Structure formats: structure tokens, C-alpha cells
Amino acid sequence: MNVIGHVLIDGELVNPHVASVSVFDIALLRGFGCFEALRSYGGVAFRQGEHLDRLERSAQSLGLDLPEREAMDTWVADRAAVGDCTVRVVVTGGTDERGTGEDSRFIVFSEPLAHVDPTVTLLPVEAPWHPDGAVSELTGAKTLSYGPNVAARIHAKAEGFGDALLIGRSGNVLEGPTNTVAWIRYGVLETPELGLGILASVTRKAVLEVARRLGIPVSEGRFPLERMLAADEVIALSTLREIQPVVKIGEIEKMVGPLTTRLIEELQRVIREETSG
């Protein structure tokens, strides 16, 4: 069991050996629910407010009610206080097949930080399930329905790569199974736009802020894979990875360049400033 301390279920401390939800919960039966993963640095979760803002948007898309914001903040801070860890928040769909949220559960627990390699290789994978610019009720929501993304990652690893790179029906670069991507081209930081239906990543937002602070121009748009392959430097971004340099996309090798190094250093400085004390 990879959990630090107790699990909080609707604010109640539960021993992780007995923590559970109903087998009739549609989070299990239908993948209906939403979640967040936060990173705690020395007992303080980075940008906790932004993560909970996104959780509220996801829950609203699903029609799920959440506890009061003050309670959610308290519960997340409680589990983050154990030190350097990952804090996971899960909101289940409840036991009503219609998805109304009856008996929905709000779960918070912390776990040790997973190992992150210093660099990563990516295998481009077609992702016909991705919105790729289309709009639906759940576009942009961080839901529990991650099956296709997980399958893409498993496929990439079976082919000898560290992770997958999702490519839309349009041929545009989208994101990774659990991360966003960006790259440096002629001194400009380019990244897929949120209008494609990619996740509004908290780390992505922080990195774009950092880039502008460093005087690096930023361009958000719809870019074909060929443009990414021609980039000078490529990075993967997520809560747990922070900024992870990409050293290979398919058969195309990439370097860990100077702007990537500057972005990593500046992001880590911002994290220290916001989580110290």
C-alpha cells in the first residue's frame, strides 16, 4: 500500500487498510467522477487554490456537488502537511446510475513522490478519442475516464519509449496522457492552445508565466507534429514532472538546451518562493 498516513473520506480519517467506497459507485462502474493531483513541497501544496478551482470546474461539468471550499482547503492542506508527497483528491460519482451525485464521496490521501526520470522519450500516438478542438459537456474537465490515455502510455512503453505524445485527428499535437507539452522554436516557447480541449494544466500556466518573466516570447496555437519535430528544444510539463526535457520524439532526437535549463531553474525558484514557510 503506497499511502502515507490515513485517508480522508468526506473529512473523516480512515485507516488506509479499510478505506473504501461502494462497489455500486459509478466512479467504479462508469468512470464517472473527477480528480486532482497536487505536489507538496515540505508540507505545502504548490498552487493548491488553482488545483481546487479546476476541481470545481470539473465537478460542475459532471453535475457533482462538492463540499464547502474551506473544508476542501483544510483537508488537502492536512494531507499535504506530511512533507514532500503527492496529494490525490478524488470525487466519486455516487451510487445513482443517472449521475446525480447521490452518495458521492470526497477522498483525499497522500502518497510518496513517484520516481521521475531526468529526461523522457515520446512516441507519437493517434488519439481519435480526444476532443481535438471539438466541444462537449466534459471538454477540459479532469475526469476519471482516463482509459484511452493509459492505454496509449502502455503502448508507448511497450515500444521502448518513456511515454506517449497524443496527436489529434487533425494532425495537431495535443498533450501527453498525463501531461502537457511545449517546445522552443527560434527562441519562442510554443504550446498547444486550450481551445483544442487539452487540460488547463496548473504547471503549464506556471511555465508560461515563468517564460514571460524571463523575456521568452510565448505562442499558443494549433501546431502540426512536423512543427514540434523541427523544434530546438522540447519539454513535458506536469505537477509531478515539473519541467521534464524530451530527448526523443519517435526517431527524432532532441537536445536539452539552454532555454529549457533557464525555465527549469526559474520554475523551481517560483515553487520555493510560493511554498516556503
Buried (B, 14 or more C-beta within 10 A) or exposed (E): EEBBBBBBBEEEEBEBEEBEBBEEBBBBEEEBBBBBBBBBBEEBBBBBEBBBBBBBBBBEBBEBBBBEEEEBBBBBBBBBBBBEBBBBBBBBBBBBEEBBBEBBBBBBBBBEEEEEEEBBBBBBBEBEBBBBBEEEEBBBBBBBBBEBBEBBBEEBEEEEBBBBBBBBBEEBBBBBBBBBBBBBBEEBBBBBBBBBBBBBBBBBBBBBBBBEEEEBEBEBEBBBBEBBBEBBBBBBBBBBBBBBBBBBBBEBEBEBBEBBEBBBEBBBEBBEEBBEE
